[in-house]
Amino acid sequence: MTTRRDFLSSAGTLAGLAFVGCDLLASRPAAAQARRQTVVAGRRAKVIDVHAHCAVPEALALMGMKFGGPTLRPDLNMVTTAAERIATMDAQGIDMQALSINPTWYKLERDLAEKVIQVQNEKLAEACGKHPDRFVAFASVALQHPDLAARQLEEGVKKYGLRGAAIGGSVAGLEISDPKFHPFWAKAEQLGVLVFIHPQATGATTEIAGRLKGNGYLSNVIGFPLETTIALSHLIFEGTLDRFPGLKICGAHGGGFLPSYAGRSDFGCSTRPDLCPGGPHGPLKKKPTEYLGQLYYDTMVFSPEGIRHLAAEFGAGRLMVGTDYPFPWTKTAVDEVLATPGLSDADRIAILGGTAAKLLGIQA
């Protein structure tokens, strides 16, 4: 089997990642500003961003997509050089990013999906190999073909050195808890790697699309957290987390709306037992809210109070910094963690990067 070292040593010139840092081989400008050092209790803390996006132009081309074309909004073409991306990370106090690519390939037939994923994972590995101290990446997988996705995940981890998988909150109309996807979940549990769940364009693809139109960018502001909420809830209530208890899953955008109203989940079956045959919580082995403590969440909640609430609900050790780079949602992710009330120094270090380092196999 070709090893990651063999792959990286034989790789040609990287054409580049776009949409998040196209030319990761570019050298940094001499005038780049000093790298911000994040310090907790007098000690340097490594900061790892688990929510950072990218795309591969060659893969987009295989799908008939391009930046500025009819299938990809022009404003998504946020192409930057590695130097520019790293300069932004330095300014914000981000030491490393875990790169992920939002799925746009779940309706592709098997052969084309296989080609798209191979290109993406090769380019991700190549980019990370050139800057191993600044980038790791999640593998892309063709989840609509679960057996293929399981193989792609294993190849991504073992051949390319990728640290897990990034998937959407649903797959071509199916929930990710559907038994069809059990081969993928079994492989993720076997490998012990992190699965990052990021929503897709919920507001544009579901029956609630009409209600999310109008002012406020509600298709994202409400639609994205809603998709995360639905996806995680199905993983709990359909028994996926019982079947695969060793899974390591991170829900984007702070886990959606679950942290603020998780308690309601514990009363659904007792209120309507006719809809939950099999026990006090249907077939589940424990209360629905108990499963939330075995998941992980990014800190995309925009305030120290929001992070405090996440930590109170799930424990600080379940939280990891997320920025949604290069989308300009936040530039103060580190500051929000440092300003969160009620955290110990150990809590802050864990949220800033300690937990992510353990899950992603990064030296802290």
C-alpha positions in Angstrom: 0.0 0.0 0.0 1.3 3.5 -0.8 2.0 5.3 2.4 1.4 9.0 3.2 5.2 9.5 3.0 5.4 7.9 -0.4 2.5 10.0 -1.6 3.9 13.3 -0.4 7.3 12.6 -1.7 6.0 11.8 -5.1 3.4 14.5 -5.4 3.8 17.1 -8.1 3.3 20.8 -7.8 0.1 21.6 -6.0 -2.3 23.5 -8.3 -3.9 24.8 -5.2 -6.9 24.9 -3.0 -9.4 27.6 -3.7 -12.2 29.1 -1.7 -10.1 28.9 1.4 -6.5 29.3 0.5 -5.8 28.5 -3.0 -2.0 28.4 -3.2 -0.9 26.7 -0.1 2.6 26.5 -1.5 3.1 30.3 -1.7 5.8 31.8 0.5 4.8 34.3 3.2 5.5 38.0 2.5 8.4 39.5 4.3 6.1 42.2 5.8 3.7 39.7 7.4 2.7 40.9 10.9 3.9 39.1 14.0 2.1 35.9 15.0 -0.3 36.4 17.9 0.6 34.3 20.9 -2.3 33.1 22.9 -1.4 32.8 26.6 -3.3 31.2 29.4 -2.0 31.5 33.0 1.4 32.5 31.7 1.7 29.6 29.3 1.5 29.4 25.5 -1.7 27.7 24.4 -2.0 26.2 21.0 -5.2 27.2 19.2 -6.8 24.8 16.7 -9.7 25.9 14.5 -11.8 22.8 13.6 -14.2 24.8 11.3 -12.3 26.1 8.3 -13.4 25.7 4.7 -11.8 25.1 1.4 -12.5 23.7 -2.1 -10.5 22.2 -4.9 -10.9 23.8 -8.4 -10.0 20.6 -10.2 -12.8 18.8 -8.3 -15.3 21.5 -9.0 -14.4 21.3 -12.7 -15.2 17.6 -12.7 -18.7 18.4 -11.4 -19.2 21.2 -14.0 -18.8 23.9 -11.4 -16.5 26.9 -11.2 -16.1 30.0 -9.1 -18.3 32.8 -10.5 -20.3 30.4 -12.6 -24.0 29.7 -12.4 -23.5 26.8 -9.9 -21.3 28.7 -7.4 -22.0 32.2 -6.3 -19.2 34.7 -7.2 -18.8 35.9 -3.6 -17.8 32.3 -2.7 -14.6 32.7 -4.7 -12.6 33.9 -1.7 -9.3 32.8 -3.2 -6.3 33.6 -1.0 -2.7 32.5 -1.1 -1.3 30.5 1.8 0.5 33.6 2.9 -2.7 35.6 3.2 -4.5 32.8 5.0 -1.7 32.2 7.4 -1.4 36.0 8.0 -5.1 36.0 9.0 -4.5 33.0 11.3 -1.6 34.8 12.9 -3.6 38.0 13.5 -6.4 36.1 15.1 -4.2 33.8 17.2 -5.0 30.6 15.3 -2.1 28.2 15.2 -3.7 25.5 13.1 -6.8 24.9 10.9 -8.5 21.6 10.2 -9.6 22.1 6.6 -12.9 20.7 5.4 -14.9 20.8 2.1 -18.6 21.2 2.2 -20.3 18.4 0.2 -21.6 19.3 -3.2 -21.3 15.7 -4.6 -24.0 13.7 -2.9 -26.1 13.3 -6.1 -23.2 12.1 -8.3 -23.1 8.6 -9.7 -20.4 6.3 -8.2 -17.6 6.6 -10.8 -17.7 10.4 -10.9 -18.0 10.7 -7.2 -15.0 8.5 -6.8 -12.9 10.7 -9.0 -14.0 13.9 -7.3 -13.2 12.5 -3.9 -9.8 11.2 -5.0 -8.8 14.6 -6.3 -10.0 16.4 -3.2 -8.3 14.1 -0.7 -5.0 14.1 -2.7 -5.0 17.9 -2.8 -5.8 18.2 0.9 -3.0 15.9 1.8 -0.6 17.7 -0.4 -1.4 21.0 1.1 -1.1 19.8 4.6 2.2 18.1 3.8 3.6 21.5 2.8 2.5 23.2 6.0 2.2 20.4 8.6 2.5 22.9 11.5 -0.4 25.0 10.2 -2.9 22.6 8.5 -4.5 19.3 8.9 -7.6 18.2 7.0 -10.8 16.1 7.1 -11.3 13.6 4.3 -14.1 14.0 1.8 -16.3 11.0 1.3 -19.0 10.0 -1.2 -21.6 9.2 1.5 -24.3 8.4 -1.0 -22.3 5.3 -1.7 -21.7 4.1 1.9 -19.3 1.3 1.1 -17.3 3.6 -1.1 -17.3 6.3 1.7 -16.0 3.8 4.2 -13.1 2.9 1.9 -12.4 6.5 1.1 -12.3 7.3 4.8 -9.8 4.5 5.5 -7.7 5.5 2.5 -7.8 9.2 3.6 -6.6 8.3 7.1 -4.1 5.6 6.3 -2.7 6.7 2.9 -3.1 10.5 3.0 -2.8 11.2 6.7 -6.2 13.0 6.9 -7.6 13.2 10.4 -11.3 12.2 10.0 -14.2 13.0 7.7 -16.3 16.0 7.0 -19.9 15.2 6.0 -23.2 17.0 5.5 -26.2 16.9 7.8 -28.2 14.8 5.3 -27.5 12.9 2.1 -29.7 13.4 -1.0 -32.9 13.5 1.2 -31.8 10.8 3.6 -30.9 11.4 7.2 -27.4 10.4 8.1 -28.9 8.0 10.8 -30.4 5.9 8.0 -29.2 2.2 8.2 -27.9 2.7 4.7 -25.0 4.6 6.2 -24.1 2.1 8.9 -21.0 0.9 6.9 -19.6 4.4 7.1 -20.3 4.8 10.8 -18.8 1.4 11.5 -15.6 2.4 9.7 -15.4 5.8 11.5 -15.8 4.0 14.9 -13.2 1.4 13.9 -10.7 4.0 12.9 -11.4 6.2 16.0 -11.4 9.4 14.0 -13.5 12.5 14.3 -16.5 13.1 12.0 -17.3 16.8 11.5 -20.9 17.4 10.6 -21.5 20.6 8.7 -25.0 21.6 7.3 -25.7 22.2 3.7 -28.1 24.7 2.3 -31.1 23.6 4.3 -33.1 26.7 3.5 -32.7 26.1 -0.2 -33.4 22.4 -0.2 -36.3 21.7 2.2 -40.0 22.4 2.5 -39.2 25.3 4.8 -37.3 27.2 2.1 -40.2 29.6 1.5 -40.3 30.6 5.2 -36.6 31.4 5.3 -36.7 33.9 2.4 -36.6 37.6 2.9 -34.4 39.8 5.0 -31.9 38.4 7.5 -30.1 35.6 5.5 -32.3 33.2 7.4 -31.5 30.3 5.1 -28.1 30.3 6.9 -28.8 32.0 10.2 -31.7 29.7 11.0 -31.4 27.0 8.3 -27.8 25.8 9.0 -28.2 25.4 12.8 -31.5 23.8 12.2 -30.0 21.1 10.0 -27.4 20.4 12.6 -30.1 20.1 15.2 -32.1 17.6 13.1 -29.0 15.6 12.1 -27.8 15.1 15.7 -31.3 14.4 17.0 -31.8 11.6 14.4 -28.4 10.1 15.3 -29.7 10.0 18.9 -33.3 8.9 18.4 -32.7 6.4 15.6 -30.2 4.6 17.7 -27.0 5.3 15.7 -25.1 6.4 18.8 -26.3 3.2 20.6 -25.2 1.0 17.7 -21.8 2.8 17.4 -21.0 4.1 20.9 -17.4 4.8 20.1 -18.1 7.4 17.5 -16.4 10.8 17.8 -18.7 13.4 16.2 -18.5 17.2 16.2 -21.6 19.3 15.3 -20.9 22.6 13.6 -22.4 25.9 14.8 -22.4 24.9 18.5 -24.6 21.9 17.9 -27.4 24.0 16.5 -30.4 24.7 18.7 -30.0 21.6 20.9 -27.9 23.3 23.7 -30.7 25.8 24.4 -33.6 23.3 24.4 -32.2 19.9 24.9 -34.4 19.1 27.9 -37.5 18.9 25.7 -36.0 15.9 24.0 -36.4 13.9 27.3 -40.1 14.5 27.4 -41.2 13.7 23.9 -41.7 10.0 24.4 -43.3 10.3 27.8 -45.7 12.8 26.3 -46.5 10.6 23.3 -45.6 7.0 24.2 -47.6 5.8 21.2 -44.9 7.3 19.0 -42.0 5.8 20.9 -42.6 2.0 21.3 -40.0 0.0 23.2 -39.4 1.9 26.4 -39.6 5.2 28.2 -37.5 6.8 25.4 -38.4 4.4 22.7 -35.6 1.9 21.9 -32.9 4.1 23.4 -30.6 2.8 26.1 -30.6 6.1 28.0 -32.2 9.6 28.1 -31.8 11.5 24.9 -29.9 14.3 26.6 -27.3 11.9 28.0 -26.1 11.3 24.4 -25.3 15.0 24.0 -22.4 14.6 26.5 -20.6 12.2 24.2 -20.6 14.6 21.2 -18.4 17.5 20.5 -19.3 21.1 19.4 -17.5 24.1 17.9 -17.7 27.5 19.5 -19.5 29.2 16.6 -22.0 30.9 19.0 -20.5 34.4 18.8 -20.3 35.4 22.5 -18.6 34.5 25.8 -22.0 33.9 27.3 -22.9 31.5 24.5 -19.7 29.5 25.1 -20.4 29.5 28.9 -23.8 28.0 28.2 -22.3 25.3 26.0 -19.8 24.4 28.6 -22.5 24.3 31.3 -24.6 22.0 29.2 -21.9 19.6 27.8 -18.6 20.3 29.6 -15.7 22.5 28.5 -13.9 19.4 27.3 -16.5 18.9 24.6 -15.9 22.3 22.9 -13.4 23.3 20.2 -12.7 26.6 18.5 -14.5 27.2 15.2 -14.2 30.3 12.9 -16.0 29.3 9.6 -13.0 30.8 7.8 -13.0 32.3 5.1 -16.6 33.3 5.6 -16.4 36.5 7.7 -18.7 35.4 10.5 -16.1 36.1 13.3 -12.6 37.3 13.8 -12.7 37.1 17.6 -13.1 33.3 18.3 -10.0 33.2 20.5 -11.0 36.4 22.5 -14.5 34.9 23.1 -13.0 31.9 24.8 -10.6 33.9 26.8 -13.5 36.1 28.0 -15.9 33.3 28.9 -16.9 33.5 32.5 -16.6 30.5 34.8 -13.9 28.6 32.9 -10.8 27.4 34.6 -7.4 27.8 32.9 -7.5 24.1 32.1 -10.9 24.6 30.5 -9.7 27.4 28.3 -6.7 25.4 27.2 -8.9 22.5 26.3 -11.3 24.6 24.3 -8.6 26.6 22.5 -6.8 23.5 21.2 -6.2 20.8 23.8 -9.3 18.7 22.9 -8.9 19.2 19.2 -5.2 18.1 19.4 -6.2 14.8 21.0 -9.0 14.1 18.5 -7.0 15.1 15.5 -3.7 13.6 16.5 -1.9 16.9 16.7 1.1 17.4 19.1 -0.2 20.0 21.7 
